[in-house]
C-alpha cells in the first residue's frame, strides 16, 4: 500500500508541475544533409540529452523540435547510419533554423556525447576516461548486462556461472563501482559475491562507462568508476514506437524475450517494457554444472512531460530473479552427485525447475527525474526509492536468510548557463538506507541504518581547443548497527560510526586537430566501509566461507591520475590510456588458514582488514578500416595491483586481456547491416595472486564467430543473427571466476568448475512504429 501511495503522489506531482514552471514555448526547425553532395538525409535522429527531446527528419531532411525553452544553450546531437555523429551547442535565444551537414564515414558511428559526467559534453571535451556501448552493441549476445560491458577495455566481471556477474573497472569492484539507473544509484547489497545487479538486461539503449574515480559527482562508492545506464530516448512527437527482442542460447537453453512500447503525444511521453529469461544448468567442456539454471521476470515503465519548462519523468521498475545453487558433493571419482549420493541424470541438468538451495532476489524501484528551467540556469532533481529483497532458500520455500533493504535517494544540481566559456555547477545529495533481517534461522549482517550527505561545487571552462575543469566535494556518512542475540549468545554487537571526507579533482583536454585529442585527470576519492565489512558474523551462503567484519575500519582514500590520447582518422581510429591509483586503507577479506564449524560444517574464516594498495595499468584500442567493408578491431587491458603493506599481490585481480575481431560487411540487395565476423579473445595467465587463499590461472584463447543481417519484410526491418562463443569448446578458468580451483571448504579442498563451454546464440530483433 505504501508503494502505491508513493507512486500516486509522484504522478500527481508530475502532472501538475507544468503549472509551476511555466515558460515561453519555442520551436526550432532545421535540416540535415550529406556534406559531400548536399542531399537531404531522411530518417536522421536529432536529440537534446539534457532536455530528453527527440526528432526525426522527414523525406526532405527537415525536422522540428517542439516545446523548447526560450533561452539557454544546450548540446544537440545528430545521428545517421554511415555518417559521423554531429554535435553543436545551440543558443535557443538565437534564430531557430539549424543546418547540420554530416560527413560520410566508413568507421562505425561512435556515441560521442557523455552524459554521466557532471556536464554533458562531447567525449573530446570530457576529461574522464570513458567508453560507450550503443544499442547495436548491447544486442550482441551476452548472458547478462555486465557480460556485455566486458567488450570495453578495462572492464571485467566477477562471475558465479553465466547467471551472476558483478562489474570490475580497472581492478576494482563491489562497492567501489557506482551503477546509475534511472538517474539514481542502484542499491542492492553490492558487497555480496553471489548475486549480480538487479537490472533488466534490455532496459537500456546506451551504457556509458566512466573509468576512474568519480567521487566528485557521486560521493562514496565511486572510487573505481561509474556505469551509467541510459533509458531509450523519448519517441518523436506524435509517434508510438516499439521493439521486440528474442534470443536463444544452446549452452544452457537460455530464452530471453523482451517487448517495449513508447510514445509521445504533445509532450506527454510514456514507455513500457516486459522481459522474461529462463535457462537450465550451464555446460562446461567437461559436462553440466548442477542446479545452475535461473529465471528472471522484469517489468518497467515511464510516464512524463517534456515541456518548455524542462521535463519530469517518473520511472518504475520491478526485477525478480530466481537462481539455483549447488552445494558441491563429489563421489569417489570426483563427479558431482546429489546430496544422497545418487548421480545426476541428463533430465536433471535440462530441467527448468530449480532445486534447493536457490536464491530469490527482488528489486523494486521508483525514480523521479526532473530538469527545470529556473532563472539563469536549470535545476536537475532526481529522487529515488528502492526496495531490495534477497532470500536464500536452503531446503524449502521458507527463507533461511532474508535481507530487506530500503533506500531513499535525493540528488539536486543547479547549472548556471555558460558565461565567457565558464559553466559552474553546485550540487547536493542525500541518501538513507534501512536494512532488516527477516529470517529467523541464519544471520550474516546485523539490522542497520545508514545515512549520507554530500555537497559539491564544480566549474568547467571551454576555450578554443581546450577545456579545464575543477571541483571539490564534502561527504558525511553515518552507519548504525543493531545488536542481536541468538540462543542467548551475542552474534552482533551494536555499533555506530561516522565518516567525513573532502575530495577534489582536476581535468584537462586539448584537441590538437579534428583527429587527435588528449585528456588527463588528477584527483582524490574515498569510500566509507559498508555494514557488511564492519559487522559481518556468519556463513556467507553461496561463497562457501564464514565472514567476520571489523568495526574499527577506516574509510578508503584514493589518489589517482590518468591520461589518454585518442585518434580518429578515415582509416584508423586508436586510443591509449594509462593510470595509477594509490589507495590508503584498502578493505578486503582474507583467510589465513583459520576455520570454524557452523551449521554442522567446517568453513574457512575470512576476516576484513585494511592495507595500503597500488593499482596501475593501461588500456588501448585500435580499429583499422582498409576498405569500407572490412573492419579489424583490437582492444587491450591490463591492471597490476599490489598489496604494499604485506608486499604481495592483491587478490582477485583480472588478468590482462587482448581482443581481436575481423568483421566483413558486404552489401547485398534486399538486406542492410549484413556482417560476418571472426574474433579471438585472449587472457594472459594470472600468477599475481594472494597465494595464502587464492590460486593462479593459466592463460587461454577463445574463438568466436558471428553472422547477421537486417531484412525488409515489406517496410518492416527484421534483424537476424547467429553467434558462437568459445567455438572450440576450450577448457579454461577465468581469473575472476568464483568457481575456479581453490579451497572452498575442508571437505572439497580443490573443487574447480570450468567456465562456460561452446555457446551458440540465435538472435531476433524487430524495431517497429505503430503510429507515425
VOGU-3710 file (C-alpha; in Angstrom, 3 decimals, decimal comma):
1> xxxxxxxxxx> 0,000/0,000/0,000  2,849/2,404/0,825  4,361/1,799/-2,619  1,030/2,596/-4,322  0,599/5,776/-2,271  4,115/6,884/-3,155  3,534/6,230/-6,863  0,242/8,157/-6,750  1,822/11,193/-5,103  4,644/11,311/-7,640
11> xxxxxxxxxx> 2,217/11,013/-10,579  0,203/13,968/-9,236  3,394/15,958/-8,853  4,446/15,141/-12,410  1,075/16,181/-13,864  0,827/19,484/-12,029  4,466/20,547/-12,175  3,906/22,272/-15,530  1,711/24,894/-13,845  4,562/25,870/-11,516
21> xxxxxxxxxx> 7,410/26,015/-14,041  5,558/27,571/-16,970  7,749/29,286/-19,582  7,572/30,671/-23,081  7,265/27,961/-25,736  9,773/27,762/-28,541  10,023/25,544/-31,615  13,264/25,043/-33,505  13,359/23,840/-37,104  16,259/22,654/-39,183
31> xxxxxxxxxx> 17,614/20,387/-41,881  20,133/17,544/-42,066  22,143/16,999/-45,249  25,041/14,980/-46,641  28,131/17,219/-46,513  29,603/15,622/-49,652  26,680/16,305/-52,000  24,221/18,475/-50,007  21,477/15,848/-50,395  18,788/15,637/-47,706
41> xxxxxxxxxx> 19,065/12,798/-45,184  15,600/11,478/-44,258  15,384/9,447/-41,045  18,240/11,186/-39,208  17,743/11,460/-35,429  18,131/14,760/-33,579  18,428/14,559/-29,805  18,955/17,028/-26,935  20,250/14,917/-23,989  19,698/17,482/-21,242
51> xxxxxxxxxx> 16,059/18,027/-22,277  15,288/14,460/-23,438  13,770/15,817/-26,648  13,898/13,798/-29,888  13,006/14,499/-33,519  13,429/12,621/-36,809  13,917/14,219/-40,221  11,194/13,824/-42,889  11,691/12,889/-46,547  13,116/16,371/-47,193
61> xxxxxxxxxx> 15,634/16,058/-44,369  13,730/18,604/-42,273  12,879/18,429/-38,591  11,091/20,354/-35,835  11,910/20,337/-32,115  8,829/21,369/-30,139  8,180/22,848/-26,683  11,709/24,059/-26,004  12,742/26,761/-23,508  13,149/30,227/-24,991
71> xxxxxxxxxx> 16,675/30,729/-23,657  19,762/28,848/-22,632  22,429/26,900/-24,527  22,100/23,133/-24,985  24,081/20,406/-26,677  22,319/18,978/-29,754  23,473/15,720/-31,356  22,542/14,291/-34,764  22,858/10,594/-35,708  22,551/8,833/-39,044
81> xxxxxxxxxx> 23,896/5,407/-40,018  27,004/5,671/-42,186  27,832/9,217/-41,044  29,845/10,789/-38,259  27,710/11,955/-35,356  27,440/15,751/-35,362  27,169/17,860/-32,214  26,551/21,551/-31,730  25,910/23,778/-28,717  22,828/25,789/-29,675
91> xxxxxxxxxx> 21,733/29,058/-28,057  17,936/28,857/-28,004  17,639/32,665/-27,821  19,210/32,926/-31,296  17,415/32,311/-34,641  15,730/28,907/-34,645  16,715/27,435/-38,026  19,584/24,933/-37,855  21,522/23,097/-40,542  23,629/20,000/-39,914
101> xxxxxxxxxx> 25,901/18,728/-42,703  27,020/15,190/-41,824  30,289/13,692/-43,004  30,107/10,175/-44,536  32,394/7,657/-42,830  33,342/4,005/-43,171  34,149/3,862/-39,463  31,313/2,805/-37,174  29,459/5,813/-35,835  30,592/6,425/-32,276
111> xxxxxxxxxx> 28,409/7,753/-29,469  30,451/10,833/-28,668  28,229/12,598/-26,117  28,874/11,660/-22,473  26,047/12,427/-20,017  27,301/10,540/-16,939  29,816/13,255/-16,070  28,699/16,424/-14,274  28,190/18,389/-17,503  27,042/16,661/-20,704
121> xxxxxxxxxx> 29,623/17,179/-23,424  31,326/15,523/-26,342  33,887/12,877/-25,481  36,675/15,092/-26,816  35,803/17,821/-24,278  35,209/15,411/-21,405  38,357/14,669/-19,426  37,029/11,432/-17,914  38,265/8,182/-19,453  35,019/6,881/-20,924
131> xxxxxxxxxx> 33,583/4,322/-23,299  30,074/3,794/-24,654  28,105/0,788/-25,851  25,173/1,660/-28,104  22,007/-0,312/-28,789  23,533/-2,425/-31,557  26,448/-3,474/-29,343  24,149/-4,229/-26,405  22,081/-6,511/-28,654  25,108/-8,698/-29,359
141> xxxxxxxxxx> 24,741/-11,992/-27,460  25,654/-11,897/-23,773  24,410/-13,736/-20,705  23,614/-10,531/-18,796  24,201/-6,772/-18,852  27,623/-6,830/-17,180  28,787/-9,579/-19,537  28,014/-7,214/-22,443  30,203/-4,472/-20,917  33,342/-6,636/-20,864
151> xxxxxxxxxx> 33,901/-5,697/-24,517  35,251/-2,412/-23,141  38,973/-2,453/-22,264  39,459/-2,068/-18,526  36,077/-3,649/-17,696  35,891/-7,196/-16,272  33,369/-9,264/-14,347  33,344/-11,417/-11,224  31,233/-14,413/-12,209  29,377/-17,225/-10,493
161> xxxxxxxxxx> 28,476/-19,125/-13,639  26,789/-17,320/-16,553  23,817/-16,114/-14,487  25,681/-13,897/-11,997  28,131/-11,130/-12,918  29,466/-8,192/-10,928  31,303/-5,336/-12,680  35,008/-4,656/-12,195  36,651/-1,490/-13,555  40,441/-1,234/-13,513
171> xxxxxxxxxx> 40,626/-3,992/-10,918  38,027/-2,512/-8,532  34,510/-3,850/-7,963  31,714/-4,343/-5,412  31,006/-1,092/-3,507  33,784/0,690/-5,373  31,654/0,897/-8,544  28,535/3,063/-8,830  25,806/1,851/-11,174  23,317/4,549/-12,216
181> xxxxxxxxxx> 19,886/3,507/-13,461  17,052/5,969/-13,999  19,434/8,672/-12,772  19,937/7,235/-9,260  22,450/4,899/-7,618  21,480/1,255/-7,750  21,407/-0,053/-4,169  21,192/-3,829/-3,909  23,646/-5,294/-1,404  26,597/-4,675/-3,759
191> xxxxxxxxxx> 29,006/-6,177/-1,218  27,749/-9,710/-1,931  29,705/-12,041/-4,222  26,911/-14,339/-5,245  24,416/-12,060/-6,995  24,578/-9,539/-9,835  22,980/-6,140/-10,359  19,192/-6,227/-10,353  18,528/-4,508/-13,703  16,813/-5,723/-16,880
201> xxxxxxxxxx> 19,481/-6,504/-19,482  17,381/-4,990/-22,304  16,150/-1,890/-20,463  18,887/0,486/-21,631  19,519/1,900/-25,081  23,030/3,007/-24,250  25,574/2,399/-21,486  28,375/4,769/-20,547  31,342/3,508/-18,549  33,460/6,119/-16,781
211> xxxxxxxxxx> 36,779/4,557/-15,793  38,484/6,026/-12,759  37,454/7,817/-9,580  34,181/9,759/-9,775  33,607/10,661/-6,126  33,324/14,339/-7,033  29,882/13,755/-8,539  28,691/10,569/-6,864  30,393/10,595/-3,452  31,353/7,413/-1,608
221> xxxxxxxxxx> 31,498/4,176/-3,638  32,568/5,847/-6,907  36,203/5,013/-6,188  36,706/2,813/-9,239  34,263/4,157/-11,789  30,665/4,601/-12,882  28,322/2,572/-15,084  25,600/4,901/-16,376  22,594/3,110/-17,874  20,630/5,398/-20,185
231> xxxxxxxxxx> 16,952/4,843/-20,906  15,756/4,870/-24,518  15,270/8,390/-25,849  11,676/9,569/-25,889  9,707/8,981/-29,086  9,417/11,866/-31,577  6,282/14,000/-31,331  3,112/12,121/-32,354  4,752/8,698/-32,658  4,266/5,327/-30,956
241> xxxxxxxxxx> 7,273/3,045/-31,425  8,417/-0,276/-30,074  10,825/-3,179/-30,289  10,767/-6,955/-29,896  13,897/-8,840/-28,834  14,203/-12,631/-28,737  17,312/-14,769/-28,153  18,007/-18,479/-27,682  21,346/-19,923/-26,485  22,280/-23,578/-26,874
251> xxxxxxxxxx> 24,620/-23,981/-23,899  22,047/-23,596/-21,131  18,854/-23,315/-23,177  18,591/-19,617/-22,337  15,489/-17,996/-23,800  15,304/-14,227/-23,492  12,339/-12,211/-24,748  11,616/-8,514/-24,315  8,859/-6,229/-25,646  8,882/-2,434/-25,391
261> xxxxxxxxxx> 6,427/0,296/-26,448  6,989/4,067/-26,204  5,041/7,129/-27,313  4,849/10,915/-27,320  1,679/12,984/-27,649  2,203/16,744/-27,383  4,968/16,328/-24,820  3,243/13,608/-22,773  5,739/10,755/-23,010  5,437/7,155/-21,865
271> xxxxxxxxxx> 7,199/3,806/-22,137  6,501/0,233/-21,028  8,676/-2,907/-21,170  8,372/-6,531/-20,128  11,215/-9,100/-20,162  11,392/-12,794/-19,357  14,506/-15,003/-19,279  14,790/-18,699/-18,477  17,744/-21,110/-18,505  18,655/-24,580/-17,278
281> xxxxxxxxxx> 22,087/-25,611/-15,965  25,113/-24,363/-17,903  27,552/-26,729/-19,575  31,327/-26,635/-19,307  33,624/-28,503/-21,743  33,597/-31,409/-19,266  29,870/-31,501/-18,508  26,959/-29,698/-16,890  27,181/-27,909/-13,547  24,136/-28,976/-11,480
291> xxxxxxxxxx> 21,286/-26,648/-10,491  22,845/-23,571/-12,098  19,745/-22,508/-14,032  17,747/-19,348/-13,424  14,630/-17,458/-14,436  14,056/-13,722/-14,480  10,927/-11,588/-14,864  11,185/-7,810/-15,298  8,670/-5,021/-15,786  9,411/-1,330/-16,174
301> xxxxxxxxxx> 7,565/1,796/-17,245  7,821/5,560/-17,555  5,342/8,450/-17,775  6,358/12,076/-18,011  6,130/15,513/-19,529  8,538/17,230/-21,933  7,659/20,925/-21,953  9,273/24,314/-22,361  9,972/24,403/-18,597  12,048/21,225/-18,908
311> xxxxxxxxxx> 10,965/17,666/-18,220  9,656/15,469/-15,424  9,752/11,689/-15,828  8,529/9,022/-13,432  10,271/5,642/-13,846  9,084/2,453/-12,140  10,731/-0,985/-12,400  10,332/-4,388/-10,801  13,040/-7,066/-11,091  12,581/-10,679/-9,946
321> xxxxxxxxxx> 15,269/-13,325/-10,340  15,421/-16,947/-9,127  18,868/-18,557/-9,277  19,814/-22,140/-8,475  22,856/-23,008/-6,365  24,700/-26,283/-5,958  26,288/-27,138/-2,642  29,070/-29,384/-4,009  29,008/-33,127/-3,276  31,503/-35,437/-5,004
331> xxxxxxxxxx> 31,641/-39,207/-5,345  34,824/-41,283/-5,118  35,641/-40,467/-8,759  35,271/-36,724/-8,292  31,904/-36,489/-10,096  29,097/-34,233/-8,919  26,323/-36,162/-7,185  23,139/-35,356/-5,310  23,234/-34,919/-1,541  22,051/-38,503/-1,083
341> xxxxxxxxxx> 24,839/-39,800/-3,350  22,673/-40,511/-6,407  24,110/-39,463/-9,787  22,556/-36,624/-11,787  20,600/-37,555/-14,924  20,585/-35,566/-18,149  16,970/-34,669/-17,409  18,116/-33,092/-14,129  20,559/-30,823/-15,956  17,987/-29,701/-18,518
351> xxxxxxxxxx> 15,147/-29,222/-16,086  13,938/-25,623/-15,858  12,573/-26,264/-12,364  15,126/-25,100/-9,822  16,068/-27,333/-6,918  17,110/-26,161/-3,477  19,242/-24,374/-2,426  18,439/-21,299/-4,506  18,127/-17,540/-4,344  15,025/-15,406/-4,715
361> xxxxxxxxxx> 16,022/-11,806/-5,467  13,540/-8,965/-5,919  14,185/-5,302/-6,568  11,507/-2,619/-6,781  12,482/0,908/-7,793  10,703/4,188/-8,382  12,620/7,236/-9,633  11,505/10,773/-10,413  13,849/12,592/-12,795  13,400/16,321/-13,390
371> xxxxxxxxxx> 15,139/19,163/-15,167  13,550/22,554/-14,523  14,497/25,795/-16,298  14,922/28,216/-13,403  16,365/31,725/-13,514  19,754/31,897/-15,197  20,151/28,143/-15,362  18,440/24,843/-14,778  17,859/22,574/-11,787  18,224/18,814/-12,142
381> xxxxxxxxxx> 16,409/16,997/-9,353  16,411/13,199/-9,059  14,570/11,329/-6,318  14,521/7,577/-5,795  13,089/4,835/-3,610  14,334/1,234/-3,811  13,465/-1,957/-2,012  15,895/-4,848/-2,405  14,930/-8,248/-1,041  17,290/-11,185/-1,090
391> xxxxxxxxxx> 16,099/-14,586/0,104  18,315/-17,651/0,494  16,171/-20,809/0,295  18,022/-23,893/1,555  15,514/-26,722/1,533  12,070/-25,189/1,055  10,113/-22,005/0,287  10,777/-20,508/3,740  13,976/-18,429/3,580  16,809/-19,309/5,925
401> xxxxxxxxxx> 18,450/-15,943/5,168  16,390/-12,877/4,205  17,751/-9,343/3,716  15,301/-6,481/3,195  16,942/-3,171/2,254  15,006/0,067/1,685  16,933/3,021/0,264  15,942/6,653/-0,325  17,948/8,966/-2,590  17,811/12,663/-3,469
411> xxxxxxxxxx> 20,195/14,429/-5,825  19,999/18,150/-6,703  22,273/20,000/-9,136  21,940/23,602/-10,283  23,608/24,505/-13,594  24,319/28,130/-14,454  24,193/28,942/-18,156  27,640/29,225/-19,720  29,223/32,690/-19,495  32,540/33,535/-21,202
421> xxxxxxxxxx> 33,239/29,824/-21,547  32,689/29,090/-17,831  29,887/26,852/-16,602  29,589/26,397/-12,816  27,518/23,686/-11,117  26,537/23,280/-7,474  25,154/20,056/-6,084  23,596/18,468/-3,015  22,885/14,768/-2,469  21,402/12,771/0,392
431> xxxxxxxxxx> 20,559/9,126/0,971  19,232/6,911/3,714  19,128/3,117/3,959  17,359/0,744/6,317  18,216/-2,981/6,299  16,415/-5,722/8,217  16,902/-9,444/8,697  13,506/-11,055/8,157  14,513/-14,689/8,607  14,886/-16,453/11,938
441> xxxxxxxxxx> 17,459/-19,133/11,087  20,643/-17,531/9,730  22,234/-14,115/10,017  25,222/-12,652/8,198  24,934/-8,901/8,812  23,013/-7,030/11,532  19,998/-4,816/11,050  21,390/-1,383/10,270  20,641/2,176/9,251  22,931/4,258/7,082
451> xxxxxxxxxx> 22,778/7,952/6,176  24,791/10,038/3,737  25,050/13,710/2,802  27,242/15,394/0,199  27,743/18,853/-1,301  29,969/19,833/-4,211  30,990/22,728/-6,436  32,311/22,304/-9,948  33,292/24,569/-12,816  34,265/23,889/-16,404
461> xxxxxxxxxx> 35,992/26,307/-18,766  35,922/25,932/-22,558  38,243/27,996/-24,734  39,450/27,380/-28,269  40,573/23,727/-28,390  40,906/23,302/-24,613  38,765/22,547/-21,581  39,665/22,802/-17,919  37,593/21,551/-15,010  37,960/21,837/-11,263
471> xxxxxxxxxx> 35,783/20,694/-8,397  35,587/19,923/-4,698  33,184/17,861/-2,588  32,415/17,240/1,075  30,775/13,989/2,220  29,424/12,782/5,551  28,251/9,231/6,297  26,845/7,598/9,403  26,316/3,856/9,989  24,387/2,450/12,914
481> xxxxxxxxxx> 24,136/-1,308/13,517  21,852/-3,077/15,966  22,848/-5,804/18,361  21,418/-9,307/18,088  21,392/-12,277/20,463  20,786/-15,796/19,119  20,086/-18,571/21,635  21,401/-16,364/24,402  24,702/-15,598/22,647  25,570/-12,279/21,078
491> xxxxxxxxxx> 26,000/-12,596/17,306  26,162/-8,857/16,540  27,288/-6,095/18,867  25,705/-2,690/18,415  27,948/-0,222/16,621  27,878/3,342/15,360  30,460/5,192/13,325  30,711/8,429/11,377  32,923/9,281/8,436  33,592/12,542/6,591
501> xxxxxxxxxx> 35,813/13,417/3,668  36,823/16,185/1,279  37,509/15,185/-2,344  38,908/17,205/-5,209  39,501/16,748/-8,928  41,162/18,483/-11,860  40,648/17,703/-15,542  42,073/18,940/-18,843  41,509/18,205/-22,533  43,189/19,506/-25,659
511> xxxxxxxxxx> 42,221/18,928/-29,289  45,308/19,078/-31,488  43,101/18,865/-34,572  39,865/17,179/-35,695  41,502/13,762/-35,449  43,774/13,864/-32,373  42,928/14,815/-28,799  44,413/14,447/-25,309  42,795/14,232/-21,866  44,108/13,970/-18,316
521> xxxxxxxxxx> 42,759/13,850/-14,769  44,064/14,027/-11,217  42,062/13,771/-8,037  41,226/12,186/-4,735  38,269/9,962/-3,866  37,021/7,988/-0,893  34,797/5,107/0,158  33,269/4,599/3,575  33,246/0,987/4,835  29,873/-0,685/4,400
531> xxxxxxxxxx> 27,948/-2,509/7,168  28,960/-5,925/5,828  32,634/-5,041/6,182  32,044/-3,510/9,599  29,894/-6,148/11,252  29,525/-9,444/9,326  29,441/-12,546/11,520  28,112/-15,646/9,810  28,161/-18,021/6,871  28,009/-16,161/3,572
541> xxxxxxxxxx> 25,819/-18,562/1,589  27,000/-19,252/-1,938  30,567/-18,179/-1,166  31,463/-21,227/0,976  33,023/-19,153/3,733  32,424/-17,637/7,183  32,896/-13,851/7,261  33,775/-11,655/10,236  33,638/-7,859/9,997  35,794/-5,234/11,661
551> xxxxxxxxxx> 34,019/-2,279/13,356  37,278/-0,301/13,510  37,755/0,066/9,750  38,695/3,479/8,344  37,470/4,909/5,026  39,422/4,088/1,891  41,213/7,075/0,389  42,276/7,082/-3,268  44,805/9,262/-5,102  44,540/8,769/-8,843
561> xxxxxxxxxx> 45,966/10,165/-12,076  45,255/9,087/-15,633  45,890/10,300/-19,156  44,650/9,295/-22,603  45,475/10,005/-26,233  42,767/9,414/-28,856  42,959/9,435/-32,652  40,144/9,075/-35,157  41,054/9,152/-38,835  39,433/7,943/-42,033
571> xxxxxxxxxx> 41,147/4,546/-41,984  42,427/4,160/-38,426  40,971/5,013/-35,039  43,005/4,385/-31,916  43,263/5,239/-28,231  45,716/4,600/-25,418  45,400/5,419/-21,732  47,475/4,874/-18,592  46,532/5,286/-14,938  47,838/4,974/-11,403
581> xxxxxxxxxx> 45,599/4,588/-8,361  47,051/4,555/-4,846  44,539/3,559/-2,147  45,119/4,046/1,561  43,237/1,701/3,906  42,105/-0,645/1,136  39,492/-3,002/2,650  39,347/-6,691/1,807  38,524/-10,043/3,375  41,280/-12,641/3,675
591> xxxxxxxxxx> 41,820/-16,102/5,101  44,997/-17,129/6,920  44,170/-20,794/7,479  41,585/-20,217/10,202  38,430/-22,384/10,098  35,240/-22,667/12,131  32,296/-25,041/12,353  28,838/-23,700/11,562  25,612/-25,425/10,544  27,350/-28,758/11,042
601> xxxxxxxxxx> 30,087/-27,981/8,526  33,610/-26,588/8,604  34,199/-23,280/6,804  37,292/-21,145/6,199  37,081/-17,867/8,140  37,534/-14,648/6,183  38,202/-11,535/8,261  38,027/-7,954/6,982  41,169/-5,883/7,331  42,989/-2,967/5,690
611> xxxxxxxxxx> 46,211/-2,434/3,784  47,698/0,197/1,505  47,429/-0,779/-2,138  48,538/0,470/-5,530  46,871/-0,307/-8,857  48,235/0,848/-12,175  47,623/-0,220/-15,739  46,850/0,600/-19,331  44,075/0,279/-21,907  44,294/0,553/-25,668
621> xxxxxxxxxx> 42,171/0,123/-28,763  42,983/0,029/-32,484  40,447/-0,184/-35,288  41,581/-0,434/-38,918  39,325/0,095/-41,961  41,460/-0,571/-45,044  38,289/-0,588/-47,163  34,720/0,355/-46,147  33,515/-3,246/-45,829  36,392/-4,602/-43,681
631> xxxxxxxxxx> 36,819/-3,711/-40,006  39,640/-5,015/-37,853  39,065/-4,175/-34,177  41,549/-4,750/-31,361  41,433/-3,890/-27,636  43,850/-4,443/-24,759  43,537/-4,037/-20,996  45,930/-4,712/-18,127  45,956/-3,891/-14,412  48,775/-4,502/-11,922
641> xxxxxxxxxx> 47,638/-4,491/-8,279  49,930/-4,760/-5,267  49,384/-5,017/-1,521  52,044/-2,572/-0,379  51,566/-3,282/3,334  52,210/-7,035/3,065  54,335/-6,779/-0,111  52,329/-9,272/-2,138  49,731/-9,066/-4,929  46,154/-8,079/-4,222
651> xxxxxxxxxx> 43,662/-10,926/-4,561  41,079/-11,384/-7,281  42,516/-9,044/-9,925  41,635/-9,607/-13,613  44,241/-10,990/-15,973  45,437/-8,942/-18,910  43,153/-9,290/-21,946  43,537/-8,935/-25,702  40,506/-8,989/-28,021  40,718/-9,124/-31,820
661> xxxxxxxxxx> 37,816/-9,183/-34,251  37,795/-9,182/-38,058  34,438/-8,064/-39,423  33,341/-8,286/-43,065  30,307/-6,158/-44,014  29,235/-6,868/-47,616  26,384/-5,096/-49,367  23,583/-7,355/-50,604  20,409/-6,326/-52,340  17,420/-6,549/-50,016
671> xxxxxxxxxx> 19,498/-6,515/-46,812  21,112/-3,926/-44,580  23,880/-4,198/-41,987  24,994/-7,643/-43,190  28,125/-8,876/-41,445  30,361/-11,873/-40,930  32,797/-11,771/-38,016  35,574/-13,880/-36,519  37,069/-12,981/-33,167  39,722/-14,141/-30,751
681> xxxxxxxxxx> 39,509/-13,336/-27,036  42,720/-13,972/-25,172  43,513/-13,716/-21,472  47,048/-13,865/-20,128  47,925/-16,107/-17,215  47,320/-14,592/-13,808  50,083/-15,612/-11,444  49,926/-12,403/-9,398  47,571/-13,782/-6,746  47,487/-13,771/-2,965
691> xxxxxxxxxx> 48,750/-17,325/-2,564  47,544/-17,553/1,046  43,957/-18,104/-0,152  43,851/-17,720/-3,952  45,045/-19,893/-6,832  46,626/-18,696/-10,106  45,043/-19,290/-13,517  46,544/-20,162/-16,883  46,139/-18,081/-19,999  43,571/-19,035/-22,618
701> xxxxxxxxxx> 42,344/-18,121/-26,094  38,713/-18,386/-27,222  37,487/-18,431/-30,823  34,209/-16,596/-31,521  32,234/-16,037/-34,724  29,034/-14,355/-35,853  26,808/-13,676/-38,846  23,768/-11,465/-39,248  21,792/-9,053/-41,395  18,703/-6,856/-41,399
711> xxxxxxxxxx> 15,985/-7,890/-43,851  12,917/-5,989/-45,001  9,521/-7,673/-44,853  7,655/-5,061/-46,829  8,657/-1,917/-44,959  9,308/-3,727/-41,694  13,000/-4,302/-40,813  13,875/-7,596/-39,112  17,376/-8,267/-37,803  18,552/-11,883/-37,591
721> xxxxxxxxxx> 21,859/-13,022/-36,119  23,757/-16,149/-35,113  26,825/-16,008/-32,918  29,131/-18,598/-31,401  31,226/-18,059/-28,273  34,050/-20,430/-27,335  33,518/-22,165/-30,655  36,241/-24,776/-29,983  34,807/-25,655/-26,550  38,032/-24,602/-24,838
731> xxxxxxxxxx> 38,525/-25,616/-21,195  39,574/-22,592/-19,140  39,273/-20,831/-15,799  38,826/-17,075/-15,774  40,857/-15,289/-13,100  37,684/-13,721/-11,659  35,517/-16,839/-11,721  34,356/-17,795/-8,245  34,255/-21,404/-9,451  37,951/-21,543/-10,348
741> xxxxxxxxxx> 40,099/-24,058/-8,415  40,808/-23,090/-4,848  39,981/-24,040/-1,322  36,251/-23,660/-0,777  35,965/-25,718/2,403  37,756/-28,548/4,127  35,536/-31,192/2,530  36,232/-30,008/-1,038  39,772/-28,611/-0,969  40,371/-28,383/-4,708
751> xxxxxxxxxx> 36,975/-28,054/-6,414  37,232/-26,328/-9,807  34,471/-25,724/-12,345  35,445/-24,613/-15,846  33,885/-21,545/-17,396  31,068/-21,940/-19,934  31,793/-24,120/-22,950  30,610/-23,691/-26,524  27,529/-21,487/-26,789  25,615/-20,637/-29,973
761> xxxxxxxxxx> 23,025/-17,868/-29,762  20,266/-17,133/-32,259  19,010/-13,543/-32,159  15,881/-11,821/-33,458  15,260/-8,052/-33,267  12,302/-6,115/-34,670  12,015/-2,324/-34,227  8,596/-1,056/-35,306  6,399/2,040/-35,472  2,688/1,790/-34,690
771> xx> 1,707/5,434/-35,088  3,607/7,973/-37,154
//
